[in-house]
Amino acid sequence: MIKVNSKSSSIVANLRTSLRSDSQVFELEVKSKFPITGITAILGESGSGKTTLLRCIAGLENNVKGLLEIGETTWLDDKHCVPTYEREIGYVFQDARLFDHLNVHGNLQFAVKRSHEKVKKVFFEEVVSALDIGHLMKHKPDQLSGGEKQRIAIARALLIKPKMLIMDEPLASLDNARKQEVLPYLAALQNRFNLPMLYVSHSTDEVCRLADHVIVLHQGKVVIQGSINEVFSSARLPHVYQRETSTIIKAQITEKNERWHLVKAEFDGNMIWLQDHNQSIGGTVRLRIIASDVSLSLNNEKESTILNRLEGRIASIQMDSRGSTALVTIDLMNTEIVAQVTRKSIDDLFLMVGMKIWTQIKSVAILG
Amino acid sequence: MGLTDSDINAIWLTIQLAFTVTIILLIIGTPIAIWLAKTKSWLRGPINAIVALPLVLPPTVLGFYLLIAMGPNGPIGQLTEQLGLGLLPFTFWGLVIGSLFYSLPFVVQPIQNAVEAIGQKPLEAAATLHSKPMDTFFHVILPLAKPGFISATILGFAHTVGEFGIVLMIGGNIPMETKVVSIQIYDQVEALEYAGAHRLSAIMLGFSFIALLLLYSFQKRGLANKFRIGR
């Protein structure tokens, strides 16, 4: 999916910083290298250092040591520290941070005037229409809803013509309805402007829906990172996210079944049925199969309500030494799927690596 | 209104003094106020205290020290003499220096309060939008802290117009040079010219009332930057 081989296409962030507030000291120590393409999500609970990491990358924290390279540009090393205003990033803060003394148009022009690259009128209009904010131009920030503010903040960050867009939980301050209002714009943004994005979130739903690459932070350290599927199908996923363990795949819609309101989706030579949500034939969808929604059977149980059954071989079994479960990775045709089952079942069925097995998929989430 | 030439000279001199002092204070007070609003340095406390000293110190004390400092054996006096400016006590510019110290808190504190109320957030947002520090000052801090700057200007001007003790200490009462309105009133009362004192006092009262009225009507609009003096 994403290839990281040359220095020029990746971000190297080896950063250390410590923040003091009152009597508390928070230490962040990150060693990470991630691709500069697509959407990279930084996932973690509150207090794990997600925002601090973003602020270090943007140059908003003072006391940062280490190395920060964006492609071939060095923003931080032993000798230099490029100030924030020279880093070519667009930063979307959790709380929008529009300038109260300017109306929406003024806020957008603030970016246009300071972009290092000339912002053509066509691009301006494209951004305005992509975020659907044309009707708000004369409004002052205090006349806008939370969702509108956030869309304008995103537009403003795009208009600086950044090399990378950094988003700090842009949806966190919004209620659910507003979230649903902004989320589609975010998903479309990456395709439309082909801009690498760094996206902080504590919501696995958002991350699974948007991200290509994930970095999981815990207490200021990277616990696991990789492509979205590598991270979410890993047994090393931190304990708090264990219930979220899942297989995330891209599939192509190949057939519609009008009678049952189902569509057929194919991935790497495997086939599953999905509910018909008006997906177009030939289109790709991102699917999430939660590991605990997958059960295993020694034979193909045709007399079952479960529609999606795939044959494969057990590639690995990882026991959770602290709990009752185990994570089983099954080799399908050209891909892998993970199942979370009880350790007792593994024992009862004498499951072993290399065995032929049938996976039964109880539900599939379509992430768009 | 029956103002004498001497009255008009005093009024004109007072306006010149207040104007000069206010302009200089806005220029030197703004960086001090912004630094005080943002710094986490241990020096914040001491500098805040020094800026606020004229609020509690008798003007005579401030005037006494300045008189010594600007005199032939004081550091300021030696400097001005070396620069060929002569000695400053009992001159207009001596009065300007005295007033700068005396009115400093009235300019620094409203700006400091306004900048503190803005906080770091809009400034960080500006930096991510390629705005350099001076650019951010003129296009973010200045417009957002406008009520604070207006308060600072009105208070700096009005307070300089209203000073007396420090002028008496380092200015004396030289017509056209250091004889400001408050001194003129003092002289008139001393000479039992109550009619003249009444006229000038009424003008001062009216001016001060209008200045404060302006100040508080601005504050009604800019709620975030309420003027507080003394911290």
Interface residues (C-beta under 8 A of the other chain):
Chain A: A58 G59 L60 P83 T84 Y85 E86 R87 I89 G90 Y91 F93 D95 R97 L98 F99 D100 H101 F110 A111 R114 S115 H116 R156 A157 I160
Chain B: K121 P122 E124 A125 A126 A127 T128 L129 H130 S131 K132 D135 H139 V140 P143 L144 K146
